[in-house]
Amino acid sequence: MLSVKKAALVALLILLGAGHVAYWYVPREHAATLAAENEVGAVLAHDDLPLRVWFAYPHQNLAFVAGSEGGERWREGLAEMLGVPTVELPAFGPFALPPANEMAVATDFSGDRMVAAARVYPGVALFARAAGMLADNPWLSGGEVVQAGRRFEVTWEGRTWIVRSQGERWPEPERAATGADPALARFGFGRPVGPMPAGAYKIRRNGEHLDLMSDGLAPRDVRRPEAGVLLLADHRDGLRGMAVLGPGEGSLRGVPSAISFALSPAKPAELPFERLYDLLGIDRQAVSDGNWEVVASDEAALERGLQLQRTVSRSPPNPGDLVVTADLDVVRAATDELEAQLEGVPLRGLKELRQWRGAAMILSELGAYDAWSLEMTAGGREVRSRLWRAP
C-alpha cells in the first residue's frame, strides 16, 4: 500500500514538474501587464533613446510566433531594416533569449547607444551568474564586454540582467512606463519609423490575428489586403499611392515592378526601387488618367497601376489618413527574387535592399501569417495594424 502511495506521489511530482516547464518555458503566447517602477519598464520610458521595445516572456512569445526556439532572425531583421548593427546577446542555456518575465531594449538610430534589461526567472538568474563566473563570461556574470569594437557594461540588480553601452545613462525605475492591460509586446518610438509616427504602441492577440495599435485605443476591424500586391494609399499631403507587384505580375531584371500614383495637384512619390532602376538602366513609364498621374517601372506595371489607382482613390476616407495593405507572400517572393538575381552584384549597401532583406528575415519568423494591414487616422494619432493569420 505504501509503495502505491509513493508511486502516486512520484507521478504527481512529475506531472507538476512537467506542468511548470510547459507553463513557464515551452513556447506559447503569454501576455502580461507592464509592472511599475522596475528597471525593465524604465528602459521602455528611456526618452533619450528613440527606439524602444518591451516583450512579455520573450523566450516564449517570440518562439511561439516563429514556431521555433529561434530569435536570431528577429534581431538580424530589425537591424537590417533600421540600418543599425546587431548586438550578439548571449544564449541562456538552450534559450536564444533569457527566460524572463519581461525584457526591454532601447537604442538610437545609429545603434551606437543601447540599454537592455531582462527580469530573469530567479533560478535561471542564479544559474546564469554562477555559470558565467565559472566560464569567465562577463555577458552572464557581469563586467565589461567588447564586441565588434563596441564596449558594453553588464550588471545584475537582483534577478534583473542589465546591459548598456559604455557610459550610457541608466533611466530611473520611478520613471518606468506602465501598462494596465495585458499585451504581448509594447513599443515606443521617439520619432517616426517608416510609416509609423512617434508614439507608444502595443501588440495583442485578436482571435487568430495579431494586432499592433496605438496604446490606449480600443480594437476594431481593419480591411484585409488585396491579394498579389503591396499597396499604400496616403492622404496626409494630397492623395498619393504606391504599389509593389508580386513576381507573377511583372519583374525587371530581378527587381520587382512598382507603381506610384498621385491626384493633382500632388506629385507621384519616388518608386520604392528607384535607385536600382537607375543603376540597371530601366526606363520608367508615365501616363495621366484624368486628374491622376501614374508612374510605373514598366508597361505591364503601368497597366496594373491604372486598375489599382481606383483602389487607392477610395482607400483613405479622410485627409490625414494613411492605409498600407500587403500580401506578405509578395514581400517574401520579391525579396527572394532580389537575393537570387542580384547575388554577387555590389548593390547590398542600398537602403532598399537592406529594408527588404530585413523584412524577409522577420517574415521568415512569421510564416503562419499571410497579410498585413496598417490604418493611420486622426492625423497619425490613431494607428491600427494587423497581421492576418493564413487560412
C-alpha positions in Angstrom: 0.0 0.0 0.0 2.9 2.3 0.9 4.6 1.7 -2.4 1.4 2.6 -4.3 1.2 5.9 -2.4 4.9 6.6 -3.2 4.4 5.8 -6.8 1.4 8.1 -6.9 3.3 10.9 -5.2 6.2 10.5 -7.7 3.7 10.6 -10.6 2.1 13.7 -9.1 5.5 15.4 -8.8 6.4 14.5 -12.3 3.1 16.0 -13.6 3.6 19.1 -11.6 7.1 19.5 -12.9 6.0 19.0 -16.5 3.2 21.5 -16.0 5.7 24.0 -14.5 8.0 23.6 -17.5 5.2 23.8 -20.0 3.7 26.9 -18.4 7.0 28.9 -17.9 9.4 27.6 -20.6 7.7 25.9 -23.6 6.9 28.3 -26.5 3.4 29.7 -26.1 1.7 33.1 -26.1 1.9 34.6 -22.7 0.6 38.2 -22.3 1.4 40.3 -19.3 1.0 43.8 -17.9 3.9 46.2 -17.6 4.8 46.5 -13.9 5.5 49.9 -12.4 8.8 51.1 -11.0 11.2 48.4 -12.2 14.4 48.6 -14.4 12.8 46.9 -17.3 9.9 49.3 -17.5 12.4 52.1 -17.2 14.0 51.0 -20.5 10.7 51.5 -22.3 10.4 55.0 -20.9 14.0 56.0 -21.8 13.3 59.3 -23.6 16.9 59.8 -24.7 16.8 56.7 -27.0 14.2 56.8 -29.8 13.7 53.1 -30.5 12.3 51.1 -27.5 10.7 47.7 -27.3 9.3 45.6 -24.4 8.4 41.9 -24.6 6.5 39.8 -22.1 8.1 36.4 -21.7 10.4 36.8 -24.7 11.6 33.2 -24.8 8.1 32.0 -25.1 6.3 34.6 -27.2 8.8 35.1 -29.9 9.5 31.4 -30.2 5.7 30.7 -30.3 5.1 33.2 -33.1 8.0 31.9 -35.0 7.1 28.3 -34.4 10.6 27.6 -33.2 13.1 28.2 -30.4 14.7 30.8 -32.5 15.1 34.5 -32.1 18.2 35.4 -34.1 16.2 36.3 -37.3 14.2 38.9 -35.3 17.3 40.7 -34.3 19.0 40.5 -37.7 15.9 41.6 -39.5 15.3 44.7 -37.3 18.9 45.6 -37.6 18.8 45.4 -41.4 15.6 47.4 -41.6 16.8 50.2 -39.3 20.4 50.2 -40.6 21.9 49.6 -37.1 24.5 46.9 -36.1 23.3 43.7 -34.5 24.3 43.0 -30.9 25.0 39.3 -30.3 23.4 38.7 -27.0 24.4 35.5 -25.1 22.3 32.4 -25.0 20.9 31.4 -21.6 21.4 27.7 -21.8 19.1 26.3 -24.6 17.3 29.6 -25.0 18.3 32.3 -27.5 16.6 34.9 -25.3 16.7 34.8 -21.5 13.8 33.0 -19.7 12.3 36.1 -18.2 9.0 37.7 -17.1 9.8 40.7 -19.3 12.7 42.1 -21.4 13.2 45.6 -22.9 15.7 47.1 -25.3 16.3 50.7 -26.2 18.7 52.1 -28.8 19.3 55.1 -31.1 19.1 55.0 -34.9 22.9 54.6 -35.3 23.0 51.6 -33.0 25.9 53.1 -31.1 23.9 53.6 -27.9 21.9 50.8 -26.2 20.4 49.7 -22.9 18.7 46.4 -22.3 17.2 44.7 -19.3 15.5 41.4 -18.6 13.7 40.3 -15.3 15.1 36.7 -15.5 13.5 33.9 -13.6 15.1 33.6 -10.2 16.6 30.1 -10.6 17.8 30.9 -14.1 19.4 34.1 -12.9 21.4 32.2 -10.2 22.5 29.5 -12.6 23.5 32.0 -15.3 25.6 34.1 -12.9 27.3 31.0 -11.5 27.9 29.6 -15.0 29.3 33.0 -16.1 31.8 33.2 -13.2 32.9 29.6 -13.8 33.4 30.2 -17.5 34.8 33.7 -17.1 31.9 35.0 -19.3 31.1 38.6 -18.3 28.0 38.5 -20.5 26.4 36.3 -17.8 28.4 37.1 -14.7 28.7 40.8 -15.2 31.6 43.0 -16.2 32.9 44.7 -19.4 32.3 43.1 -22.8 33.8 44.2 -26.1 32.0 43.2 -29.3 33.0 44.4 -32.8 34.8 47.3 -31.3 31.8 48.3 -29.1 32.1 48.3 -25.3 29.2 47.2 -23.0 28.8 47.1 -19.3 26.8 44.1 -17.8 25.4 44.2 -14.3 22.8 42.4 -12.2 20.3 44.1 -9.9 18.8 41.2 -8.0 17.4 39.0 -10.8 17.4 41.8 -13.4 20.1 41.4 -16.0 21.2 44.8 -17.4 23.3 45.6 -20.4 24.3 49.1 -21.5 26.8 50.6 -23.9 29.7 52.1 -22.1 28.9 55.4 -20.4 25.2 55.2 -21.2 22.9 56.7 -18.6 20.6 54.3 -16.9 17.0 55.5 -16.6 15.5 55.7 -13.1 12.9 53.0 -12.3 10.4 55.5 -10.9 10.1 56.8 -14.5 9.1 53.4 -15.7 6.4 53.0 -18.3 3.3 51.2 -17.1 0.5 49.3 -19.0 -2.7 48.4 -17.3 -3.9 46.0 -19.9 -2.1 42.7 -20.8 0.0 42.8 -24.0 2.5 40.5 -25.8 4.8 43.5 -26.6 5.0 47.2 -26.4 6.9 49.7 -28.5 8.0 53.3 -28.0 9.2 55.5 -31.0 10.7 58.8 -30.3 10.4 59.7 -33.9 8.7 58.2 -37.0 9.8 54.7 -38.1 8.7 54.1 -41.7 5.0 54.9 -41.9 4.6 54.6 -38.1 4.5 58.0 -36.3 6.2 58.6 -33.0 4.3 57.3 -30.1 3.5 54.3 -27.8 2.2 51.0 -29.3 1.2 47.6 -28.0 0.7 44.1 -29.6 -2.2 41.9 -28.6 -4.0 38.8 -29.9 -7.2 39.4 -31.8 -8.7 36.0 -32.5 -6.3 34.2 -34.9 -4.7 37.5 -35.8 -2.1 39.8 -34.2 -3.0 43.5 -33.7 -0.5 46.3 -33.2 -2.2 49.6 -32.2 -1.6 52.9 -30.5 -1.6 52.4 -26.8 -5.0 53.2 -25.3 -7.0 52.5 -28.4 -10.0 50.1 -28.5 -9.6 47.4 -31.1 -11.7 47.5 -34.3 -11.6 45.8 -37.6 -9.2 46.8 -40.4 -9.5 46.0 -44.1 -7.9 42.8 -45.4 -5.2 43.3 -48.1 -5.8 42.7 -51.7 -4.0 39.5 -52.9 -0.8 39.8 -55.0 0.3 43.4 -54.2 1.7 45.7 -51.5 -0.4 48.8 -51.7 -0.1 52.2 -49.9 -2.7 55.0 -50.0 -1.5 58.2 -48.4 -3.8 61.1 -47.8 -1.6 63.1 -45.5 -0.4 65.7 -48.0 -2.6 65.3 -51.0 -3.7 61.9 -52.2 -0.9 59.6 -53.3 -0.4 55.9 -53.7 2.3 53.3 -54.2 2.3 49.6 -55.1 4.8 46.8 -55.4 3.8 43.9 -57.5 4.5 40.2 -56.9 6.9 38.4 -59.3 4.0 36.9 -61.2 2.7 40.3 -62.2 5.9 41.8 -63.5 9.7 41.8 -62.9 12.6 43.7 -64.3 16.0 42.1 -64.3 15.3 40.6 -60.8 13.8 43.8 -59.4 10.1 43.9 -58.5 7.8 46.1 -60.6 6.4 49.2 -58.8 3.9 51.9 -59.4 3.4 55.4 -57.9 0.1 57.4 -58.1 -0.8 61.0 -57.3 -4.0 63.0 -57.6 -3.4 66.5 -58.9 -2.0 68.8 -57.6 0.1 66.3 -55.7 3.0 64.7 -57.5 3.9 61.0 -57.5 6.4 59.8 -54.9 9.7 58.2 -55.8 9.3 54.5 -56.7 10.4 52.0 -54.0 13.3 50.7 -56.2 14.1 54.0 -57.9 17.9 53.7 -57.3 18.0 50.2 -58.5 16.1 51.1 -61.7 18.6 53.9 -62.3 21.6 51.6 -61.8 20.2 48.9 -64.1 19.2 51.4 -66.8 15.4 50.7 -66.5 13.3 53.4 -68.1 10.0 54.4 -66.3 6.6 54.7 -67.9 4.2 57.5 -67.1 0.6 58.4 -68.0 -2.1 60.9 -67.0 -5.5 59.5 -66.3 -8.0 62.3 -65.6 -6.6 64.1 -62.5 -4.3 61.2 -61.7 -0.7 60.9 -62.7 0.7 57.4 -62.7 4.4 56.4 -62.9 5.5 52.8 -63.3 8.6 50.8 -63.7 7.4 49.1 -67.0 4.4 48.9 -69.3 2.9 45.9 -67.6 3.1 47.6 -64.2 1.6 50.7 -65.7 -1.5 48.8 -66.9 -1.9 47.2 -63.5 -1.4 50.6 -61.9 -4.4 52.0 -63.8 -6.5 49.3 -62.1 -5.1 49.8 -58.7 -5.5 53.6 -59.0 -9.2 53.1 -58.4 -8.5 51.2 -55.2 -6.1 54.0 -54.0 -8.8 56.7 -54.7 -11.2 55.1 -52.3 -8.9 53.7 -49.6 -8.1 56.6 -47.2 -11.5 58.1 -46.4 -10.3 61.3 -44.8 -7.4 63.8 -45.3 -4.6 62.9 -43.0 -5.2 59.2 -43.2 -2.7 56.5 -44.4 -3.5 52.9 -45.4 -1.0 50.2 -46.1 -2.0 46.7 -47.1 0.4 44.0 -48.0 0.2 40.4 -49.3 3.2 39.1 -47.3 3.8 36.4 -49.9 4.6 39.2 -52.3 7.1 40.7 -49.9 8.7 37.2 -49.4 8.8 36.4 -53.1 10.1 39.8 -54.1 12.9 39.5 -51.6 13.8 36.0 -52.7 13.9 37.3 -56.3 16.1 40.2 -55.4 18.5 38.0 -53.5 18.7 35.4 -56.3 19.1 37.8 -59.2 21.5 40.2 -57.5 23.7 37.7 -55.8 27.3 38.8 -56.2 26.3 42.2 -57.5 27.8 45.0 -55.3 24.4 46.6 -54.5 24.0 45.2 -51.0 24.5 48.6 -49.4 21.5 50.2 -50.9 18.8 51.1 -48.4 16.1 49.5 -50.4 17.8 46.1 -50.3 18.6 46.3 -46.6 15.0 47.1 -45.8 13.6 44.3 -48.0 16.1 41.8 -46.7 15.3 42.8 -43.1 11.6 42.4 -43.8 12.2 39.0 -45.2 14.1 37.9 -42.1 11.3 39.0 -39.9 8.7 37.4 -42.2 10.6 34.1 -42.1 9.6 34.0 -38.4 6.0 34.8 -39.3 5.2 32.0 -41.7 1.8 31.5 -40.3 0.7 35.0 -41.4 0.0 35.9 -45.0 -1.2 39.5 -44.9 -0.6 42.8 -43.1 -2.8 45.9 -42.8 -2.0 49.3 -41.4 -4.5 52.1 -40.9 -3.4 55.5 -39.6 -6.2 58.0 -38.9 -6.8 61.2 -37.0 -3.7 62.8 -38.4 -1.5 60.0 -37.1 -2.8 60.0 -33.6 -4.6 56.6 -34.1 -2.8 53.7 -35.6 -4.2 50.2 -36.0 -2.3 47.4 -37.7 -3.0 43.7 -38.1 -1.0 40.6 -39.1 -3.6 38.3 -40.7 -3.2 34.6 -40.0 -3.3 32.4 -43.1 -6.5 30.4 -43.5 
